[in-house]
Amino acid sequence: MKKLFVSFLLTAVSLIAWAQDPTVKDIQNTANREIKDDTSHHQGWRKGGFININLAQGSTANWAAGGEEFSLSLNGLLNLFATYKTGKSTWYNTLDMQYSLLNTTSQGVRKNDDRLEYYTKYTYTISKDRKWSAAAVGNFRTQFTKGYDYTKTPHQLISDFMAPAYVTLSPGIDYKPLPYFSVFVSPVAARWVIVANHPYELGPNYDVDPTRKFKFEFGAYLSANFNKELIKNVVLKSRLDLYSNYLKNPQNIDIYWTNILALKVNKWLTVTYSMDVIYDDDIRIFGPNGDAARTQFKSLLGVGFATRF
C-alpha cells in the first residue's frame, strides 16, 4: 500500500516537472479550443461537455477455435462541466456519468461499468500570482444500478444505487501552478459513507452499521486534477484523491484515481481509454485468503461516436 501511495505521488511530481520543461512549450500551442477558452475565461459562466458512445458486436458459427456465438457491448460516457468566474472567485463543477453493458450468449446481460459522480470546488484567490487560493470542495460518488459478484453461485449482490455512496465536504487551500493542473489540500475533511439500499446485506462490506445506513469519517483530504491536451488531438483528464480517516487507522490512505484518455480520429470518431484505481481499507473483497481490503482496478477501451459541446 505504501509503495502504491509513493508511486502516485511520484507520478504527480513528474507531471509537474514535465509541464514546466521548456522543451514541451510547443505542445501548449496545440491545445484545443476547450483549453484555450479556459485560459481566457475571466467572467461569467462557461459550460460544455463530452459525450462518447461505443458499440461492439461479434458472432461465431461452427468456429473450430471456439468463442461466443454472439456478443454485444455498449458503453456510454458523458462528462459535463460548468465554471463561473467573477473577480477573485471561481466555482468549478463537473458531472461524470459512465455506464457499460455486455451481452453474451453464455452469460446473458451483465454490467461492465457504472459511475455517477459530481465534483464541485470554489476558490478565492489570495496571492498576487493567482496560484494560491482559499477553497472548499464537495464530492458525491455512487453508481446507477445493482452490481453483482459473478464468481459466486448464485450471483451475490455487492452494490446498488446509494449503496455505497460517498459524500465529502472539506475547506482547504488550492494550489494551481499551471492552467491545467491543480492540487487541493484540506486537513479537516468530513466524509460520509452511505449504504441506503440493502443496508443489512451490503453495510458490512463497507464497514457501515446497517441500523444507521451511514458512517461518518473525519480526516485529511488531497485532490489533484490534471486536464490537458498532451499532443494534438490527445487529451488526458486525471484526478487523484487521497483520504486519511483520523478516527480509524489514519495510516491507511484511501485512494481514488480516475483517468480518461481520448484520442480524436476525426470530427465524430474518438478512441477512449478509461482506468480507475481504488483502494479503501474499509471495503472487504473476497480473495484466496478470505475477505480483505484490496487494490481495485478497472479499465475500458472503446472506439465510437464522440463529440464536444
C-alpha positions, 0 to 999 in steps of 0.5 A: 500500500505504501509503495502504491501511495509513493508511486502516485505521488511520484507520478504527480511530481513528474507531471509537474516537472514535465509541464514546466520543461521548456522543451514541451512549450510547443505542445501548449500551442496545440491545445484545443479550443476547450483549453484555450477558452479556459485560459481566457475565461475571466467572467461569467459562466462557461459550460460544455461537455463530452459525450462518447458512445461505443458499440461492439458486436461479434458472432461465431458459427461452427468456429473450430477455435471456439468463442461466443456465438454472439456478443454485444457491448455498449458503453456510454460516457458523458462528462459535463462541466460548468465554471463561473468566474467573477473577480477573485472567485471561481466555482468549478463543477463537473458531472461524470456519468459512465455506464457499460453493458455486455451481452453474451450468449453464455452469460446473458446481460451483465454490467461492465461499468457504472459511475455517477459522480459530481465534483464541485470546488470554489476558490478565492484567490489570495496571492498576487500570482493567482496560484494560491487560493482559499477553497472548499470542495464537495464530492458525491460518488455512487453508481446507477444500478445493482452490481453483482459478484459473478464468481459466486453461485448464485450471483451475490449482490455487492452494490446498488444505487446509494449503496455505497455512496460517498459524500465529502465536504472539506475547506482547504487551500488550492494550489494551481501552478499551471492552467491545467493542473491543480492540487487541493489540500484540506486537513479537516475533511468530513466524509460520509459513507452511505449504504441506503439500499440493502443496508443489512446485506451490503453495510458490512462490506463497507464497514457501515452499521446497517441500523444507521445506513451511514458512517461518518469519517473525519480526516485529511483530504488531497485532490489533484486534477490534471486536464490537458491536451498532451499532443494534438488531438490527445487529451488526458483528464486525471484526478487523484484523491487521497483520504486519511480517516483520523478516527480509524487507522489514519495510516491507511490512505484511501485512494481514488484515481480516475483517468480518461484518455481520448484520442480524436480520429476525426470530427465524430470518431474518438478512441477512449481509454478509461482506468480507475484505481481504488483502494479503501481499507474499509471495503472487504473483497473476497480473495484466496485468503478470505475477505480483505481490503484490496487494490481495485482496478478497472479499465475500458477501451472503446472506439465510437461516436464522440463529440464536444459541446 
